[in-house]
Amino acid sequence: MAHTKHYINKLRSSSLRPTRQRVKICEILFDREKTFHFSILGLAKIIKNQSNAKISLATIYNTVHALTKKDYLKEIFINANQSYFDTNTTHHHHFFDEENNELIDLSKDDINSIKITKKIPGKKIKSIEVLVKLADEK
């Protein structure tokens, strides 16, 4: 119950009314020891399996995107049609296991320095995030 107030504040700062359904989404996302990677449909399945709450896909989608916009979640784009969300919003890298559709964290220490030589006029590099796609050895 102590976290509920924190989730209500997150939702309000994301311009969302803190309904029971949205607080439940926050509980599932943030009441964890480890980083949580998920797709919207994957989260919908977890919500259905872990709670009696009836939460529409639209509510899940809108809540996740509002939390992402406020940097409580990070969106990781796998390709044009697929993205995952991450509860760890720090700058870090990922493996993507294509066979299991799973993101695996890589720390900055797991990758040697990256040198970008191209410059874009009027722009500076904000962050560099590497996505390494994995496939089973055949």
C-alpha positions as CSV (number, residue, x, y, z in Angstrom):
1,M,0.0,0.0,0.0
2,A,3.0,2.3,0.6
3,H,3.8,2.3,-3.1
4,T,0.2,3.2,-4.1
5,K,0.7,6.8,-3.3
6,H,4.0,6.8,-5.3
7,Y,2.1,5.3,-8.3
8,I,-0.7,7.8,-8.0
9,N,1.9,10.6,-8.2
10,K,3.5,9.0,-11.2
11,L,0.2,8.7,-13.0
12,R,-0.8,12.3,-12.1
13,S,2.6,13.6,-13.3
14,S,1.9,11.7,-16.6
15,S,-1.4,13.5,-17.0
16,L,-3.4,10.4,-16.2
17,R,-6.3,10.0,-13.7
18,P,-5.1,7.4,-11.1
19,T,-7.9,4.8,-11.6
20,R,-7.7,1.4,-10.0
21,Q,-6.8,-0.1,-13.3
22,R,-3.9,2.3,-13.9
23,V,-2.6,1.8,-10.3
24,K,-2.7,-2.0,-11.0
25,I,-0.7,-1.5,-14.1
26,C,1.9,0.4,-12.1
27,E,2.0,-2.3,-9.5
28,I,2.8,-4.9,-12.1
29,L,5.4,-2.8,-13.8
30,F,7.2,-1.4,-10.8
31,D,6.8,-3.8,-7.9
32,R,9.7,-5.9,-8.9
33,E,13.3,-6.6,-7.9
34,K,14.7,-6.8,-11.4
35,T,14.3,-4.8,-14.6
36,F,11.2,-5.7,-16.5
37,H,11.1,-5.9,-20.4
38,F,7.7,-6.2,-21.9
39,S,5.5,-5.7,-25.0
40,I,2.0,-4.2,-24.7
41,L,0.4,-7.6,-25.5
42,G,2.7,-9.4,-23.1
43,L,1.8,-7.0,-20.4
44,A,-1.9,-7.5,-21.1
45,K,-1.4,-11.3,-20.7
46,I,0.4,-10.8,-17.4
47,I,-2.3,-8.5,-16.1
48,K,-4.9,-11.1,-17.1
49,N,-3.0,-14.0,-15.4
50,Q,-1.9,-12.1,-12.2
51,S,-5.0,-10.2,-11.3
52,N,-8.8,-10.2,-11.4
53,A,-8.7,-6.6,-12.8
54,K,-10.5,-6.1,-16.1
55,I,-8.2,-3.7,-17.9
56,S,-8.8,-2.9,-21.6
57,L,-5.9,-3.1,-24.1
58,A,-6.5,0.7,-24.8
59,T,-6.0,1.5,-21.1
60,I,-2.8,-0.5,-21.0
61,Y,-1.5,1.1,-24.2
62,N,-2.4,4.6,-23.2
63,T,-0.9,4.2,-19.6
64,V,2.3,2.7,-20.9
65,H,2.8,5.4,-23.5
66,A,2.0,8.2,-21.0
67,L,4.6,6.7,-18.5
68,T,7.1,6.4,-21.3
69,K,6.6,10.1,-22.4
70,K,7.4,11.1,-18.8
71,D,10.5,8.8,-18.7
72,Y,9.2,6.3,-16.2
73,L,9.6,3.7,-18.9
74,K,11.9,3.4,-22.0
75,E,10.7,2.2,-25.4
76,I,13.1,-0.1,-27.3
77,F,12.4,-0.4,-31.0
78,I,13.2,-3.8,-32.4
79,N,11.9,-3.1,-35.9
80,A,9.2,-1.0,-37.6
81,N,6.4,-3.3,-36.2
82,Q,7.8,-4.4,-32.8
83,S,8.8,-2.5,-29.7
84,Y,9.4,-3.4,-26.1
85,F,9.3,-1.3,-23.0
86,D,11.9,-1.3,-20.2
87,T,11.5,-0.3,-16.5
88,N,15.2,0.5,-16.4
89,T,15.4,4.0,-17.9
90,T,19.1,4.5,-17.5
91,H,21.3,4.4,-20.6
92,H,22.2,0.8,-21.3
93,H,22.3,-1.7,-24.1
94,H,20.4,-4.9,-25.0
95,F,20.6,-8.2,-26.6
96,F,17.4,-9.2,-28.4
97,D,16.9,-13.0,-28.6
98,E,14.8,-13.4,-31.8
99,E,13.9,-17.0,-31.1
100,N,12.4,-16.2,-27.6
101,N,11.4,-12.6,-28.3
102,E,13.3,-11.6,-25.2
103,L,15.4,-8.5,-24.3
104,I,18.4,-9.1,-22.2
105,D,20.2,-6.2,-20.5
106,L,23.8,-5.3,-21.4
107,S,25.6,-2.8,-19.2
108,K,27.9,-0.1,-20.7
109,D,30.8,-2.2,-19.4
110,D,29.8,-5.1,-21.7
111,I,30.6,-3.0,-24.8
112,N,33.9,-1.4,-25.7
113,S,33.7,2.3,-26.5
114,I,31.8,3.3,-29.6
115,K,33.2,6.1,-31.8
116,I,30.8,8.0,-33.9
117,T,32.6,10.1,-36.6
118,K,29.6,11.6,-38.4
119,K,28.4,15.0,-37.2
120,I,25.0,16.4,-37.8
121,P,25.0,20.2,-37.9
122,G,23.3,21.8,-34.9
123,K,23.0,18.5,-33.1
124,K,24.9,16.7,-30.4
125,I,24.7,13.0,-29.4
126,K,22.4,12.6,-26.4
127,S,23.0,8.9,-25.9
128,I,24.1,5.8,-27.7
129,E,22.1,2.6,-27.1
130,V,23.1,-0.7,-28.8
131,L,20.7,-3.4,-29.7
132,V,22.4,-6.7,-30.6
133,K,20.0,-9.2,-32.2
134,L,20.7,-12.9,-31.5
135,A,19.6,-16.0,-33.3
136,D,20.1,-19.7,-32.4
137,E,23.2,-21.3,-33.8
138,K,22.3,-23.8,-36.5
